[in-house]
Amino acid sequence: MHKSQADIIDRAKQLREELLEPNASRWESEQRQPVEDLRVAISEGFAALDLAPELGGLGISFTEKLRVCEELARGCFAFTFSLINTGNIAAKMAESHSPLHRNHIPALISGEILGATALTEPGAGSDFAAIKTLATETRGGWLLNGTKAWITNTEIADLFVTYVQTDPAKGWKGIACFVIDARKEGFRRGEIYKLMGGSAIGAGEFHLENYFVSEDDLLAPPIEAFKGAMELINGARAYVAAMCCGVMQSSLDHALAYGVERESFGRPVIDHQGLRWSLVDVATDIEALRALTFQAGAYIDSGEDACFPAAYAKKFAGRAAVPAITACIQAMGANGLKRQFPLGRHLACAKIAAYTDGSTEMMNERIGAGLVSGFQ
Ligand SMILES: Cc1cc2nc3c(=O)[nH]c(=O)nc-3n(C[C@H](O)[C@H](O)[C@H](O)COP(=O)(O)OP(=O)(O)OC[C@H]3O[C@@H](n4cnc5c(N)ncnc54)[C@H](O)[C@@H]3O)c2cc1C
């Protein structure tokens, strides 16, 4: 696959126009993951965007991956989020030195199998170190027991990169990371949540019941696992921010199109200064969010610590996206409420974005700790 970055962005736009925009509303009403359509996108390399070409990836920079995320999320945040999440598993396998893990890459980037990442549990979200899924040593490995919750792609994934506690007395230092295969004994899919939107994310629960893992399934041992998760989350925060740019831009485009067409008091509604200024605020927030998002991307591409840039972008996304989309709905009058427009879907996903990969409050905690220590 030798495509230029410009070709990939163009193809993302085409995919949005031909696949995501025409189908996203149906995916939402069917309340299931559109696995066949997901495989169409994967077959074109969209689950291998920043994977090295020698491993079958497209090899684009992280910043360009952010552009793809924004482009696709303009059509459907939920589909894009699911797609990027399965792609992340291929990238994670590529980091492993184990040939057994790397052998999963071709199937993951062709869409033959799908992936997910599992940190959260019913009793532990923001406080990741408090997870309770337990690894107990047994002959030749460990037995895993516990429940994971709110996991993207639970409905369809085959491989789950899963974080478990090996020694509760050690807190975060006891957490290890394993590759779990949903097709093996001891794995049971649980509830798939019915949410106010974002159904294509397929968030739900799975249970591990005496699921056996050996040394071969160990992706990262304690300490390394927690630190690795914290590093990866910076990228995740940046692409969630990019997806928020997408839903905000799409909402603004619809509001502008309506404002030019619709008249009140003898002129297009966009010509009323009060309304126009509300959309100027939205446009300004999109520009600001993009700048923060691409700044985080630049840090990631240069290998610098992206902790604070990613937290700023994600925090701003969590604060700006919901009011921006509601302003766009308001600008369209009652018509903005109709399902023929994507704004309601976008609004639900903007709310989802305020939790995924760390809530807005956790971004405050992160940034606040940096302010206090003078560490930014
Ligand atoms: C659609 C969707 C998909 C997801 N996908 C995944 C996935 O693929 N993998 C995965 O592991 N997880 C996933 N998550 C889970 C997500 O990471 C968690 O929702 C997030 O970490 C917050 O945890 P929580 O929802 O349990 O909130 P809680 O931790 O219960 O927090 C409740 C509220 O308290 C606030 N809060 C908590 N602690 C503090 C504090 N110290 N100071 C101030 N406020 C605080 C939180 O911000 C939140 O507003 C997903 C979530 C959603 C909604």
Ligand as a Chemical Component Dictionary entry (heavy atoms), coordinates in Angstrom:
data_LIG
# 
_chem_comp.id                   LIG 
_chem_comp.type                 NON-POLYMER 
_chem_comp.pdbx_formal_charge   0 
_chem_comp.three_letter_code    LIG 
# 
loop_
_chem_comp_atom.comp_id 
_chem_comp_atom.atom_id 
_chem_comp_atom.alt_atom_id 
_chem_comp_atom.type_symbol 
_chem_comp_atom.charge 
_chem_comp_atom.model_Cartn_x 
_chem_comp_atom.model_Cartn_y 
_chem_comp_atom.model_Cartn_z 
_chem_comp_atom.pdbx_ordinal 
LIG C1  C1  C 0 -18.925 4.939  24.735 1  
LIG C2  C2  C 0 -17.774 4.654  25.654 2  
LIG C3  C3  C 0 -16.723 3.863  25.203 3  
LIG C4  C4  C 0 -15.672 3.514  26.074 4  
LIG N1  N1  N 0 -14.663 2.701  25.628 5  
LIG C5  C5  C 0 -13.734 2.237  26.500 6  
LIG C6  C6  C 0 -12.761 1.262  26.097 7  
LIG O1  O1  O 0 -12.683 0.888  24.923 8  
LIG N2  N2  N 0 -11.916 0.774  27.026 9  
LIG C7  C7  C 0 -11.950 1.169  28.320 10 
LIG O2  O2  O 0 -11.165 0.660  29.117 11 
LIG N3  N3  N 0 -12.853 2.091  28.748 12 
LIG C8  C8  C 0 -13.740 2.634  27.869 13 
LIG N4  N4  N 0 -14.666 3.585  28.275 14 
LIG C9  C9  C 0 -14.709 3.957  29.685 15 
LIG C10 C10 C 0 -14.158 5.350  29.958 16 
LIG O3  O3  O 0 -12.756 5.315  29.890 17 
LIG C11 C11 C 0 -14.692 5.745  31.355 18 
LIG O4  O4  O 0 -16.051 6.060  31.198 19 
LIG C12 C12 C 0 -13.926 6.906  31.940 20 
LIG O5  O5  O 0 -12.633 6.510  32.308 21 
LIG C13 C13 C 0 -14.647 7.467  33.189 22 
LIG O6  O6  O 0 -14.923 6.456  34.098 23 
LIG P1  P1  P 0 -16.427 6.235  34.642 24 
LIG O7  O7  O 0 -17.380 6.410  33.528 25 
LIG O8  O8  O 0 -16.437 4.967  35.389 26 
LIG O9  O9  O 0 -16.655 7.442  35.640 27 
LIG P2  P2  P 0 -16.311 7.433  37.200 28 
LIG O10 O10 O 0 -14.883 7.110  37.392 29 
LIG O11 O11 O 0 -17.342 6.640  37.910 30 
LIG O12 O12 O 0 -16.529 8.951  37.573 31 
LIG C14 C14 C 0 -17.835 9.531  37.756 32 
LIG C15 C15 C 0 -17.695 11.055 37.664 33 
LIG O13 O13 O 0 -16.813 11.484 38.705 34 
LIG C16 C16 C 0 -15.753 12.241 38.146 35 
LIG N5  N5  N 0 -14.551 12.015 38.945 36 
LIG C17 C17 C 0 -13.980 10.826 39.268 37 
LIG N6  N6  N 0 -12.874 11.040 40.017 38 
LIG C18 C18 C 0 -12.755 12.385 40.162 39 
LIG C19 C19 C 0 -11.807 13.255 40.782 40 
LIG N7  N7  N 0 -10.711 12.755 41.403 41 
LIG N8  N8  N 0 -12.023 14.584 40.746 42 
LIG C20 C20 C 0 -13.099 15.107 40.102 43 
LIG N9  N9  N 0 -14.020 14.342 39.483 44 
LIG C21 C21 C 0 -13.842 13.021 39.485 45 
LIG C22 C22 C 0 -15.597 11.714 36.728 46 
LIG O14 O14 O 0 -14.962 12.632 35.897 47 
LIG C23 C23 C 0 -17.067 11.488 36.336 48 
LIG O15 O15 O 0 -17.621 12.698 35.920 49 
LIG C24 C24 C 0 -15.676 4.000  27.413 50 
LIG C25 C25 C 0 -16.707 4.854  27.826 51 
LIG C26 C26 C 0 -17.734 5.197  26.967 52 
LIG C27 C27 C 0 -18.813 6.125  27.443 53 
# 
loop_
_chem_comp_bond.comp_id 
_chem_comp_bond.atom_id_1 
_chem_comp_bond.atom_id_2 
_chem_comp_bond.value_order 
_chem_comp_bond.pdbx_ordinal 
LIG C1  C2  SING 1  
LIG C2  C3  SING 2  
LIG C2  C26 DOUB 3  
LIG C3  C4  DOUB 4  
LIG C4  N1  SING 5  
LIG C4  C24 SING 6  
LIG N1  C5  DOUB 7  
LIG C5  C6  SING 8  
LIG C5  C8  SING 9  
LIG C6  O1  DOUB 10 
LIG C6  N2  SING 11 
LIG N2  C7  SING 12 
LIG C7  O2  DOUB 13 
LIG C7  N3  SING 14 
LIG N3  C8  DOUB 15 
LIG C8  N4  SING 16 
LIG N4  C9  SING 17 
LIG N4  C24 SING 18 
LIG C9  C10 SING 19 
LIG C10 O3  SING 20 
LIG C10 C11 SING 21 
LIG C11 O4  SING 22 
LIG C11 C12 SING 23 
LIG C12 O5  SING 24 
LIG C12 C13 SING 25 
LIG C13 O6  SING 26 
LIG O6  P1  SING 27 
LIG P1  O7  DOUB 28 
LIG P1  O8  SING 29 
LIG P1  O9  SING 30 
LIG O9  P2  SING 31 
LIG P2  O10 DOUB 32 
LIG P2  O11 SING 33 
LIG P2  O12 SING 34 
LIG O12 C14 SING 35 
LIG C14 C15 SING 36 
LIG C15 O13 SING 37 
LIG C15 C23 SING 38 
LIG O13 C16 SING 39 
LIG C16 N5  SING 40 
LIG C16 C22 SING 41 
LIG N5  C17 SING 42 
LIG N5  C21 SING 43 
LIG C17 N6  DOUB 44 
LIG N6  C18 SING 45 
LIG C18 C19 SING 46 
LIG C18 C21 DOUB 47 
LIG C19 N7  SING 48 
LIG C19 N8  DOUB 49 
LIG N8  C20 SING 50 
LIG C20 N9  DOUB 51 
LIG N9  C21 SING 52 
LIG C22 O14 SING 53 
LIG C22 C23 SING 54 
LIG C23 O15 SING 55 
LIG C24 C25 DOUB 56 
LIG C25 C26 SING 57 
LIG C26 C27 SING 58 
# 
